[in-house]
Amino acid sequence: MKLTLKIWRQKDTTTAGRFVSYQVDGVTPEMSFLEMLDVLNEALIEHGDEPVAFEHDCREGICGSCGFLINGVPHGPRRHTTVCQLHMRFFKDGDALTLEPWRARAFPVVRDLVVDRSAFDRIIQAGGYITAPTGSAPDANAILVPKEAADTAFDAAACIGCGACVASCPNAAAMLFTAAKVAHLNSLPQGQPERDERTLNMVAAMGREVFGTCSNHGECEAVCPKGIPLEFIAALNRDVIGAAFRRRREPLQILGAPRHPAHEDVCESNSAQKESTT
């Protein structure tokens, strides 16, 4: 099998990038997509050229590090499939493929197809943990977990943090990622003591990064290799509103809406009238 690859080459974050075309020959249907890139890099090294930089680790669809755009689609044409699990049997001889990194301001290009996704790490660090000292791992049956809660937590924990949701979103939003990480702990009994604090902190951390806002396009769910559903975003919105009211935090600032409840205006006006009459 012979392919034409149009690959984004960029030396570093500050250097302008460009597309470079390569011919790859000797590709077999049994190869994974990353193994095909290994073949390309071996040929480039033999000719004294710089190999194409792409990130990978487990190559088993678990770590989420291998993602990039294939013909404009995160992880390629197969749904619920990471790049490392994508095999060349889904392509045909003579195909022309365009490879480029995630296109999001929050994910600056490190080199070629590699981007910096540390913004995800900072969101998790803001609340994706439990501060209570728990000692050694308890027995599996020590804390009773309802099956519905366990199923929800497992579905949320399937998120591998690859960033495909951000790359596919027209606004480069990270709502699906954040919602999955929040729901993972918020669904379990162990996560209830810090539920409100966790929710508000992780959403605030997401806001500090340069992600866009969610406008319910649904592209994130369509390209997620683990099939994380949009329902988690709805659950996150409910948790944020509930946490804001329960913790008596600053009310959510919505464009065009008053910054404090209407009853406070009445209380303030009554107080002002009493002071003026005394």
Buried (B, 14 or more C-beta within 10 A) or exposed (E): BEBEBBBBBBEEEEEEBEEEEBEBEEBEEEBBBBBBBBBBBEBBEEEEEEBBBBBBEEBEBEBBBBBBBBEEBBBBEBEEBBBBBBBBEEBEEEBEBBBBBBBBEBBBBBBBBBBBBEBBEEBBEBBBEBEEEEEEEEEEEEEEBEEEBEEBBEBBBBBBBBBBBBBBBEBBBBBBBBBBBBBBBBBBEBBEEBBBBBBBBBBEBBEEBEBBEBEEBEBBBBBBBBEBBBEBBEBBBEBBEEBBEEEEEEBEEEEEEEEEEEEEEEEEEEEEEEEEEE
